[in-house]
Amino acid sequence: MTLDKHTLDGIPQITSKTLPVVDFERLLINGGYTKIGSAPARGARLKVWWTHPTYRSIESIYSADGTIAITAYHTVT
């Protein structure tokens, strides 16, 4: 649970280790990101990808039930 360990372009630094998905997605959407897809991830979690017209893409990991954002980081493009 390392949401607070990464800096994400265009949004304020997250200081919590996890966030409810509703709050996390609000931050990204308000920062101009758009969700572009999702898929199952290791450990029965959910992987979600985000894109932005200017900033680097983000990959985020949610809990298995999709209610908690566990981590997010920029992908190499």
N, CA, C and O atoms as CSV, one atom per row, in Angstrom:
chain,resi,resn,atom,element,x,y,z
A,1,MET,N,N,0.841,-1.159,0.000
A,1,MET,CA,C,0.000,0.000,0.000
A,1,MET,C,C,0.892,1.228,0.000
A,1,MET,O,O,1.358,1.693,1.040
A,2,THR,N,N,1.110,1.733,-1.198
A,2,THR,CA,C,2.132,2.766,-1.351
A,2,THR,C,C,1.659,3.970,-2.150
A,2,THR,O,O,2.453,4.595,-2.852
A,3,LEU,N,N,0.411,4.296,-2.056
A,3,LEU,CA,C,-0.109,5.412,-2.836
A,3,LEU,C,C,0.657,6.700,-2.531
A,3,LEU,O,O,0.841,7.534,-3.418
A,4,ASP,N,N,1.100,6.867,-1.295
A,4,ASP,CA,C,1.814,8.080,-0.900
A,4,ASP,C,C,3.283,8.091,-1.317
A,4,ASP,O,O,3.964,9.096,-1.113
A,5,LYS,N,N,3.781,7.015,-1.889
A,5,LYS,CA,C,5.205,6.916,-2.252
A,5,LYS,C,C,5.506,7.463,-3.639
A,5,LYS,O,O,6.676,7.620,-3.988
A,6,HIS,N,N,4.490,7.758,-4.440
A,6,HIS,CA,C,4.713,8.192,-5.817
A,6,HIS,C,C,4.161,9.593,-6.038
A,6,HIS,O,O,3.134,9.967,-5.471
A,7,THR,N,N,4.852,10.355,-6.863
A,7,THR,CA,C,4.377,11.661,-7.284
A,7,THR,C,C,3.737,11.507,-8.654
A,7,THR,O,O,4.341,10.935,-9.562
A,8,LEU,N,N,2.532,12.007,-8.808
A,8,LEU,CA,C,1.802,11.892,-10.067
A,8,LEU,C,C,1.691,13.272,-10.702
A,8,LEU,O,O,1.270,14.227,-10.050
A,9,ASP,N,N,2.065,13.376,-11.960
A,9,ASP,CA,C,2.035,14.655,-12.672
A,9,ASP,C,C,0.648,15.269,-12.633
A,9,ASP,O,O,-0.346,14.590,-12.894
A,10,GLY,N,N,0.579,16.563,-12.304
A,10,GLY,CA,C,-0.664,17.311,-12.424
A,10,GLY,C,C,-1.645,17.185,-11.280
A,10,GLY,O,O,-2.714,17.793,-11.331
A,11,ILE,N,N,-1.322,16.412,-10.241
A,11,ILE,CA,C,-2.226,16.329,-9.086
A,11,ILE,C,C,-1.420,16.549,-7.813
A,11,ILE,O,O,-0.216,16.294,-7.796
A,12,PRO,N,N,-2.061,17.018,-6.751
A,12,PRO,CA,C,-1.345,17.226,-5.485
A,12,PRO,C,C,-0.776,15.905,-4.956
A,12,PRO,O,O,-1.319,14.833,-5.224
A,13,GLN,N,N,0.314,15.995,-4.209
A,13,GLN,CA,C,0.906,14.807,-3.603
A,13,GLN,C,C,-0.117,14.123,-2.707
A,13,GLN,O,O,-0.726,14.762,-1.849
A,14,ILE,N,N,-0.300,12.839,-2.906
A,14,ILE,CA,C,-1.203,12.050,-2.059
A,14,ILE,C,C,-0.436,11.667,-0.806
A,14,ILE,O,O,0.670,11.134,-0.897
A,15,THR,N,N,-1.003,11.929,0.356
A,15,THR,CA,C,-0.310,11.671,1.612
A,15,THR,C,C,-0.829,10.442,2.347
A,15,THR,O,O,-0.300,10.088,3.400
A,16,SER,N,N,-1.848,9.790,1.811
A,16,SER,CA,C,-2.394,8.571,2.413
A,16,SER,C,C,-1.825,7.344,1.716
A,16,SER,O,O,-1.523,7.390,0.524
A,17,LYS,N,N,-1.680,6.259,2.443
A,17,LYS,CA,C,-1.192,5.005,1.848
A,17,LYS,C,C,-2.217,4.405,0.886
A,17,LYS,O,O,-1.841,3.747,-0.084
A,18,THR,N,N,-3.496,4.622,1.144
A,18,THR,CA,C,-4.585,4.187,0.264
A,18,THR,C,C,-5.646,5.274,0.246
A,18,THR,O,O,-5.662,6.159,1.102
A,19,LEU,N,N,-6.523,5.198,-0.728
A,19,LEU,CA,C,-7.660,6.123,-0.810
A,19,LEU,C,C,-8.871,5.362,-1.324
A,19,LEU,O,O,-8.724,4.406,-2.086
A,20,PRO,N,N,-10.067,5.777,-0.916
A,20,PRO,CA,C,-11.250,5.223,-1.581
A,20,PRO,C,C,-11.151,5.551,-3.076
A,20,PRO,O,O,-10.710,6.641,-3.441
A,21,VAL,N,N,-11.551,4.631,-3.927
A,21,VAL,CA,C,-11.453,4.826,-5.371
A,21,VAL,C,C,-12.201,6.084,-5.809
A,21,VAL,O,O,-11.746,6.792,-6.708
A,22,VAL,N,N,-13.314,6.362,-5.199
A,22,VAL,CA,C,-14.086,7.562,-5.564
A,22,VAL,C,C,-13.218,8.811,-5.399
A,22,VAL,O,O,-13.216,9.678,-6.274
A,23,ASP,N,N,-12.489,8.913,-4.304
A,23,ASP,CA,C,-11.636,10.080,-4.060
A,23,ASP,C,C,-10.427,10.085,-4.988
A,23,ASP,O,O,-10.061,11.133,-5.521
A,24,PHE,N,N,-9.809,8.931,-5.185
A,24,PHE,CA,C,-8.647,8.822,-6.060
A,24,PHE,C,C,-9.008,9.201,-7.496
A,24,PHE,O,O,-8.303,9.984,-8.134
A,25,GLU,N,N,-10.097,8.648,-7.994
A,25,GLU,CA,C,-10.498,8.938,-9.373
A,25,GLU,C,C,-10.903,10.398,-9.537
A,25,GLU,O,O,-10.675,10.980,-10.597
A,26,ARG,N,N,-11.489,10.991,-8.528
A,26,ARG,CA,C,-11.836,12.417,-8.585
A,26,ARG,C,C,-10.567,13.248,-8.756
A,26,ARG,O,O,-10.552,14.192,-9.547
A,27,LEU,N,N,-9.499,12.911,-8.026
A,27,LEU,CA,C,-8.226,13.624,-8.177
A,27,LEU,C,C,-7.710,13.540,-9.610
A,27,LEU,O,O,-7.311,14.544,-10.200
A,28,LEU,N,N,-7.723,12.327,-10.159
A,28,LEU,CA,C,-7.203,12.152,-11.514
A,28,LEU,C,C,-8.072,12.857,-12.549
A,28,LEU,O,O,-7.551,13.528,-13.440
A,29,ILE,N,N,-9.363,12.716,-12.442
A,29,ILE,CA,C,-10.266,13.358,-13.407
A,29,ILE,C,C,-10.139,14.882,-13.325
A,29,ILE,O,O,-10.099,15.559,-14.353
A,30,ASN,N,N,-10.076,15.414,-12.120
A,30,ASN,CA,C,-9.900,16.856,-11.953
A,30,ASN,C,C,-8.552,17.320,-12.493
A,30,ASN,O,O,-8.407,18.480,-12.879
A,31,GLY,N,N,-7.565,16.426,-12.524
A,31,GLY,CA,C,-6.251,16.734,-13.084
A,31,GLY,C,C,-6.179,16.549,-14.587
A,31,GLY,O,O,-5.121,16.745,-15.186
A,32,GLY,N,N,-7.301,16.168,-15.209
A,32,GLY,CA,C,-7.350,16.037,-16.657
A,32,GLY,C,C,-7.083,14.644,-17.190
A,32,GLY,O,O,-6.956,14.467,-18.402
A,33,TYR,N,N,-6.995,13.649,-16.318
A,33,TYR,CA,C,-6.764,12.265,-16.756
A,33,TYR,C,C,-8.067,11.606,-17.183
A,33,TYR,O,O,-9.145,11.965,-16.709
A,34,THR,N,N,-7.953,10.639,-18.083
A,34,THR,CA,C,-9.080,9.852,-18.555
A,34,THR,C,C,-8.767,8.377,-18.388
A,34,THR,O,O,-7.693,7.919,-18.779
A,35,LYS,N,N,-9.693,7.634,-17.813
A,35,LYS,CA,C,-9.518,6.189,-17.653
A,35,LYS,C,C,-9.621,5.539,-19.032
A,35,LYS,O,O,-10.567,5.800,-19.776
A,36,ILE,N,N,-8.633,4.679,-19.376
A,36,ILE,CA,C,-8.647,4.071,-20.706
A,36,ILE,C,C,-8.782,2.558,-20.686
A,36,ILE,O,O,-8.939,1.944,-21.741
A,37,GLY,N,N,-8.724,1.948,-19.518
A,37,GLY,CA,C,-8.892,0.502,-19.478
A,37,GLY,C,C,-8.593,-0.079,-18.122
A,37,GLY,O,O,-8.077,0.596,-17.231
A,38,SER,N,N,-8.929,-1.352,-17.982
A,38,SER,CA,C,-8.653,-2.074,-16.746
A,38,SER,C,C,-8.527,-3.555,-17.053
A,38,SER,O,O,-8.980,-4.034,-18.093
A,39,ALA,N,N,-7.901,-4.271,-16.128
A,39,ALA,CA,C,-7.714,-5.713,-16.285
A,39,ALA,C,C,-7.411,-6.310,-14.912
A,39,ALA,O,O,-6.980,-5.602,-14.002
A,40,PRO,N,N,-7.637,-7.609,-14.771
A,40,PRO,CA,C,-7.245,-8.263,-13.521
A,40,PRO,C,C,-5.736,-8.130,-13.322
A,40,PRO,O,O,-4.968,-8.127,-14.284
A,41,ALA,N,N,-5.329,-8.023,-12.068
A,41,ALA,CA,C,-3.913,-7.925,-11.728
A,41,ALA,C,C,-3.553,-9.031,-10.744
A,41,ALA,O,O,-4.428,-9.688,-10.182
A,42,ARG,N,N,-2.272,-9.224,-10.548
A,42,ARG,CA,C,-1.785,-10.239,-9.622
A,42,ARG,C,C,-2.371,-10.028,-8.223
A,42,ARG,O,O,-2.620,-8.893,-7.817
A,43,GLY,N,N,-2.582,-11.086,-7.516
A,43,GLY,CA,C,-3.092,-11.012,-6.152
A,43,GLY,C,C,-4.559,-10.664,-6.073
A,43,GLY,O,O,-5.006,-10.081,-5.086
A,44,ALA,N,N,-5.318,-11.016,-7.104
A,44,ALA,CA,C,-6.767,-10.758,-7.142
A,44,ALA,C,C,-7.069,-9.271,-7.013
A,44,ALA,O,O,-8.045,-8.879,-6.374
A,45,ARG,N,N,-6.230,-8.455,-7.620
A,45,ARG,CA,C,-6.450,-7.010,-7.621
A,45,ARG,C,C,-6.870,-6.563,-9.005
A,45,ARG,O,O,-6.970,-7.376,-9.925
A,46,LEU,N,N,-7.114,-5.283,-9.153
A,46,LEU,CA,C,-7.545,-4.708,-10.414
A,46,LEU,C,C,-6.544,-3.654,-10.852
A,46,LEU,O,O,-6.177,-2.780,-10.066
A,47,LYS,N,N,-6.096,-3.728,-12.104
A,47,LYS,CA,C,-5.174,-2.748,-12.675
A,47,LYS,C,C,-5.984,-1.806,-13.557
A,47,LYS,O,O,-6.805,-2.256,-14.356
A,48,VAL,N,N,-5.755,-0.492,-13.416
A,48,VAL,CA,C,-6.490,0.516,-14.181
A,48,VAL,C,C,-5.485,1.475,-14.816
A,48,VAL,O,O,-4.550,1.935,-14.160
A,49,TRP,N,N,-5.691,1.773,-16.112
A,49,TRP,CA,C,-4.794,2.673,-16.833
A,49,TRP,C,C,-5.476,3.995,-17.092
A,49,TRP,O,O,-6.677,4.055,-17.358
A,50,TRP,N,N,-4.679,5.072,-17.009
A,50,TRP,CA,C,-5.146,6.441,-17.208
A,50,TRP,C,C,-4.243,7.138,-18.210
A,50,TRP,O,O,-3.042,6.875,-18.264
A,51,THR,N,N,-4.826,8.031,-19.006
A,51,THR,CA,C,-4.049,8.808,-19.963
A,51,THR,C,C,-4.335,10.290,-19.759
A,51,THR,O,O,-5.346,10.670,-19.169
A,52,HIS,N,N,-3.429,11.110,-20.256
A,52,HIS,CA,C,-3.549,12.564,-20.150
A,52,HIS,C,C,-2.969,13.163,-21.423
A,52,HIS,O,O,-1.997,12.630,-21.958
A,53,PRO,N,N,-3.540,14.258,-21.922
A,53,PRO,CA,C,-3.028,14.826,-23.168
A,53,PRO,C,C,-1.616,15.403,-23.047
A,53,PRO,O,O,-0.930,15.538,-24.060
A,54,THR,N,N,-1.164,15.746,-21.842
A,54,THR,CA,C,0.151,16.348,-21.641
A,54,THR,C,C,1.066,15.499,-20.767
A,54,THR,O,O,2.237,15.306,-21.095
A,55,TYR,N,N,0.543,14.996,-19.666
A,55,TYR,CA,C,1.346,14.267,-18.686
A,55,TYR,C,C,1.521,12.802,-19.064
A,55,TYR,O,O,0.835,12.287,-19.946
A,56,ARG,N,N,2.441,12.150,-18.388
A,56,ARG,CA,C,2.687,10.723,-18.599
A,56,ARG,C,C,1.480,9.898,-18.147
A,56,ARG,O,O,0.723,10.311,-17.268
A,57,SER,N,N,1.318,8.736,-18.758
A,57,SER,CA,C,0.230,7.826,-18.393
A,57,SER,C,C,0.438,7.286,-16.985
A,57,SER,O,O,1.560,7.227,-16.483
A,58,ILE,N,N,-0.662,6.893,-16.364
A,58,ILE,CA,C,-0.633,6.337,-15.009
A,58,ILE,C,C,-1.208,4.931,-15.036
A,58,ILE,O,O,-2.190,4.659,-15.727
A,59,GLU,N,N,-0.587,4.049,-14.279
A,59,GLU,CA,C,-1.123,2.715,-14.007
A,59,GLU,C,C,-1.443,2.693,-12.519
A,59,GLU,O,O,-0.600,3.047,-11.695
A,60,SER,N,N,-2.649,2.281,-12.176
A,60,SER,CA,C,-3.041,2.219,-10.772
A,60,SER,C,C,-3.515,0.814,-10.430
A,60,SER,O,O,-3.974,0.066,-11.293
A,61,ILE,N,N,-3.394,0.475,-9.157
A,61,ILE,CA,C,-3.813,-0.830,-8.659
A,61,ILE,C,C,-4.883,-0.604,-7.598
A,61,ILE,O,O,-4.695,0.164,-6.655
A,62,TYR,N,N,-6.013,-1.295,-7.774
A,62,TYR,CA,C,-7.131,-1.219,-6.846
A,62,TYR,C,C,-7.288,-2.548,-6.123
A,62,TYR,O,O,-6.793,-3.580,-6.576
A,63,SER,N,N,-7.979,-2.509,-4.999
A,63,SER,CA,C,-8.310,-3.733,-4.276
A,63,SER,C,C,-9.183,-4.621,-5.166
A,63,SER,O,O,-9.739,-4.166,-6.165
A,64,ALA,N,N,-9.291,-5.885,-4.785
A,64,ALA,CA,C,-10.046,-6.859,-5.585
A,64,ALA,C,C,-11.489,-6.432,-5.816
A,64,ALA,O,O,-12.047,-6.701,-6.880
A,65,ASP,N,N,-12.097,-5.779,-4.847
A,65,ASP,CA,C,-13.484,-5.344,-5.008
A,65,ASP,C,C,-13.602,-3.982,-5.685
A,65,ASP,O,O,-14.713,-3.490,-5.887
A,66,GLY,N,N,-12.473,-3.367,-6.039
A,66,GLY,CA,C,-12.482,-2.106,-6.768
A,66,GLY,C,C,-12.860,-0.887,-5.956
A,66,GLY,O,O,-13.243,0.135,-6.525
A,67,THR,N,N,-12.761,-0.970,-4.632
A,67,THR,CA,C,-13.184,0.157,-3.798
A,67,THR,C,C,-12.039,0.973,-3.209
A,67,THR,O,O,-12.244,2.103,-2.768
A,68,ILE,N,N,-10.825,0.401,-3.201
A,68,ILE,CA,C,-9.676,1.073,-2.591
A,68,ILE,C,C,-8.548,1.181,-3.609
A,68,ILE,O,O,-8.172,0.186,-4.229
A,69,ALA,N,N,-8.005,2.391,-3.785
A,69,ALA,CA,C,-6.817,2.590,-4.616
A,69,ALA,C,C,-5.601,2.314,-3.736
A,69,ALA,O,O,-5.416,2.949,-2.698
A,70,ILE,N,N,-4.777,1.360,-4.164
A,70,ILE,CA,C,-3.642,0.905,-3.362
A,70,ILE,C,C,-2.355,1.603,-3.765
A,70,ILE,O,O,-1.581,2.015,-2.902
A,71,THR,N,N,-2.114,1.741,-5.058
A,71,THR,CA,C,-0.923,2.412,-5.539
A,71,THR,C,C,-1.170,2.958,-6.939
A,71,THR,O,O,-2.109,2.545,-7.620
A,72,ALA,N,N,-0.330,3.880,-7.358
A,72,ALA,CA,C,-0.409,4.447,-8.700
A,72,ALA,C,C,0.959,4.997,-9.050
A,72,ALA,O,O,1.665,5.532,-8.195
A,73,TYR,N,N,1.324,4.862,-10.309
A,73,TYR,CA,C,2.649,5.304,-10.745
A,73,TYR,C,C,2.598,5.574,-12.244
A,73,TYR,O,O,1.712,5.090,-12.948
A,74,HIS,N,N,3.559,6.351,-12.713
A,74,HIS,CA,C,3.641,6.647,-14.143
A,74,HIS,C,C,4.250,5.465,-14.873
A,74,HIS,O,O,5.192,4.835,-14.393
A,75,THR,N,N,3.703,5.178,-16.029
A,75,THR,CA,C,4.248,4.112,-16.867
A,75,THR,C,C,5.266,4.706,-17.817
A,75,THR,O,O,5.203,5.887,-18.155
A,76,VAL,N,N,6.182,3.895,-18.234
A,76,VAL,CA,C,7.196,4.322,-19.197
A,76,VAL,C,C,6.565,4.268,-20.572
A,76,VAL,O,O,6.020,3.238,-20.968
A,77,THR,N,N,6.636,5.367,-21.303
A,77,THR,CA,C,6.069,5.383,-22.650
A,77,THR,C,C,7.108,5.715,-23.674
A,77,THR,O,O,6.805,5.773,-24.866
